[in-house]
Amino acid sequence: MTFSRICAGTVLAFILVFSTMGFGSADTLLSGADGSWSGSGWFRNGIDTPKEAARCRYKNTVSASGDKLTISGKCSAGGRTFKTTGTINFSGSGGRFTGDWSNPRGPGTISLVGQQSGSKITFTFRAREETTSEYLAHRSIWTISKSKLRLVGSVKNPDTGKYSELSVMEFSR
């Protein structure tokens, strides 16, 4: 199967949510995410496409209640620049998150679900592959340390059932 144009913005849109603060409870992570962030790494538009260097800057705003994070950012890669927006909501129990984002380069608004386990949050979602119009499973694993966030985005190949990396990005304040 050929995977082309799995939008880089799909993976990059919700790249930066959590801060350099401690990573105890999920609501602590969310409330500490306020501020400006920048990062770099790579992405690819599909499994069989070359890696492209990418850079992003994000401004995160936490709601007064501390349970919703609004993300607004700008990324550049492969000579292109694009804006991304999204929201992440803490469900209030069990380290669960929900969210959505809209990306002008992507397939519209995507819903996502996340689960925290220690210093990692795994988000899952489905997105349409541009060439075949098939909806494919994606996941994004965020590893949070005291000073950085590392994001690894991947897509599940329906032919093999295995995930293939589409992006690796690292962010700091």
C-alpha positions as CSV (number, residue, x, y, z in Angstrom):
1,M,0.0,0.0,0.0
2,T,1.3,3.5,-0.8
3,F,0.9,6.1,1.9
4,S,1.2,9.6,0.5
5,R,0.5,12.9,1.9
6,I,-0.3,11.8,5.5
7,C,-0.4,15.4,6.5
8,A,2.5,16.5,8.6
9,G,0.2,18.9,10.3
10,T,-1.9,16.0,11.5
11,V,1.0,14.9,13.6
12,L,2.4,18.4,14.4
13,A,-0.9,20.1,15.2
14,F,-1.0,19.0,18.9
15,I,2.7,18.7,19.4
16,L,3.2,20.8,22.4
17,V,0.9,20.6,25.4
18,F,2.9,19.8,28.5
19,S,5.4,21.8,30.5
20,T,8.7,21.3,32.2
21,M,6.9,21.2,35.6
22,G,6.6,18.0,37.6
23,F,4.6,15.2,36.0
24,G,2.4,13.9,38.8
25,S,-1.3,13.9,38.1
26,A,-2.7,14.6,34.6
27,D,-4.3,17.9,35.7
28,T,-0.9,19.1,37.0
29,L,0.6,18.5,33.6
30,L,-2.2,20.4,31.9
31,S,-2.1,23.3,34.2
32,G,1.6,23.6,33.8
33,A,1.5,23.8,30.0
34,D,0.9,27.5,29.7
35,G,3.3,29.5,27.6
36,S,5.5,29.6,24.5
37,W,7.3,26.6,23.2
38,S,9.6,25.8,20.2
39,G,10.8,22.6,18.7
40,S,12.4,20.8,15.9
41,G,12.7,17.4,14.4
42,W,11.4,15.7,11.3
43,F,8.3,14.4,9.6
44,R,7.3,12.5,6.5
45,N,4.1,12.6,4.5
46,G,3.9,8.9,4.3
47,I,5.7,5.7,5.1
48,D,7.5,5.6,1.8
49,T,8.4,9.2,1.6
50,P,11.7,10.9,2.7
51,K,12.1,12.7,6.1
52,E,11.8,16.5,6.0
53,A,13.3,18.8,8.7
54,A,10.6,20.6,10.6
55,R,10.4,23.5,13.1
56,C,7.4,24.7,15.1
57,R,6.5,27.4,17.6
58,Y,3.4,27.2,19.9
59,K,1.6,29.4,22.3
60,N,-0.5,27.4,24.9
61,T,-3.2,28.9,27.0
62,V,-4.8,27.1,29.9
63,S,-8.4,27.9,30.9
64,A,-9.1,29.5,34.2
65,S,-10.5,26.2,35.5
66,G,-7.3,24.4,34.5
67,D,-9.0,21.6,32.6
68,K,-8.6,22.8,29.0
69,L,-5.6,23.7,27.0
70,T,-5.8,25.8,23.8
71,I,-2.9,25.3,21.3
72,S,-2.1,27.8,18.6
73,G,1.0,27.4,16.5
74,K,3.0,27.8,13.3
75,C,5.2,25.1,11.7
76,S,7.6,25.1,8.7
77,A,8.9,22.2,6.8
78,G,9.9,21.5,3.2
79,G,9.6,25.2,2.3
80,R,6.0,25.3,3.5
81,T,4.6,27.2,6.5
82,F,1.3,26.4,8.1
83,K,-0.8,27.3,11.2
84,T,-2.3,24.7,13.5
85,T,-4.8,25.0,16.3
86,G,-6.3,22.5,18.8
87,T,-7.6,21.9,22.3
88,I,-6.8,19.2,24.9
89,N,-9.3,18.5,27.7
90,F,-8.5,16.7,31.0
91,S,-11.4,14.4,31.8
92,G,-11.0,14.7,35.5
93,S,-10.1,11.1,36.3
94,G,-7.8,8.2,35.4
95,G,-5.3,10.3,33.4
96,R,-7.6,10.5,30.4
97,F,-7.6,13.3,27.9
98,T,-9.8,14.1,24.9
99,G,-9.2,16.8,22.3
100,D,-9.5,18.0,18.7
101,W,-7.6,20.1,16.3
102,S,-8.1,21.7,13.0
103,N,-5.3,21.9,10.4
104,P,-5.6,23.8,7.2
105,R,-3.3,21.3,5.5
106,G,-5.0,18.3,6.9
107,P,-8.4,16.5,6.7
108,G,-10.3,19.0,8.8
109,T,-11.1,18.5,12.5
110,I,-9.8,15.4,14.1
111,S,-10.9,13.9,17.5
112,L,-8.3,12.3,19.7
113,V,-8.2,10.4,23.0
114,G,-5.2,10.1,25.3
115,Q,-4.2,8.1,28.3
116,Q,-1.4,9.0,30.7
117,S,1.0,6.4,32.0
118,G,3.8,7.8,34.1
119,S,5.7,10.3,32.1
120,K,4.0,9.3,28.8
121,I,0.7,10.1,27.2
122,T,-0.5,8.0,24.3
123,F,-3.0,9.7,22.0
124,T,-4.9,7.7,19.4
125,F,-7.0,8.9,16.5
126,R,-8.1,8.0,12.9
127,A,-7.3,10.1,9.9
128,R,-8.0,9.8,6.2
129,E,-5.2,8.9,3.8
130,E,-5.4,11.3,0.9
131,T,-4.7,9.0,-2.0
132,T,-6.9,6.1,-1.0
133,S,-9.4,7.9,1.2
134,E,-9.0,5.1,3.7
135,Y,-9.2,6.0,7.4
136,L,-6.1,4.7,9.2
137,A,-5.2,4.4,12.9
138,H,-2.6,6.8,14.2
139,R,-1.0,7.3,17.5
140,S,1.2,9.9,19.1
141,I,3.3,9.2,22.1
142,W,4.5,12.1,24.2
143,T,7.4,11.5,26.6
144,I,7.6,14.3,29.2
145,S,10.7,15.1,31.1
146,K,11.5,18.0,33.4
147,S,12.9,20.1,30.5
148,K,11.5,18.7,27.2
149,L,8.7,17.0,25.4
150,R,9.4,14.3,22.8
151,L,6.7,13.4,20.4
152,V,6.7,10.4,18.2
153,G,3.8,10.2,15.7
154,S,3.0,7.0,13.7
155,V,0.4,5.4,11.5
156,K,-0.7,1.8,11.5
157,N,-0.1,0.1,8.2
158,P,-3.2,-2.0,7.4
159,D,-1.2,-4.5,5.4
160,T,1.2,-5.4,8.2
161,G,-0.7,-4.2,11.3
162,K,2.5,-2.5,12.6
163,Y,3.0,1.2,13.3
164,S,5.5,3.2,11.2
165,E,7.0,6.5,12.4
166,L,5.8,9.6,10.6
167,S,7.5,12.2,12.9
168,V,9.9,12.7,15.8
169,M,9.9,16.2,17.4
170,E,11.5,17.7,20.5
171,F,10.3,20.8,22.3
172,S,11.5,23.1,25.0
173,R,10.4,26.5,26.5
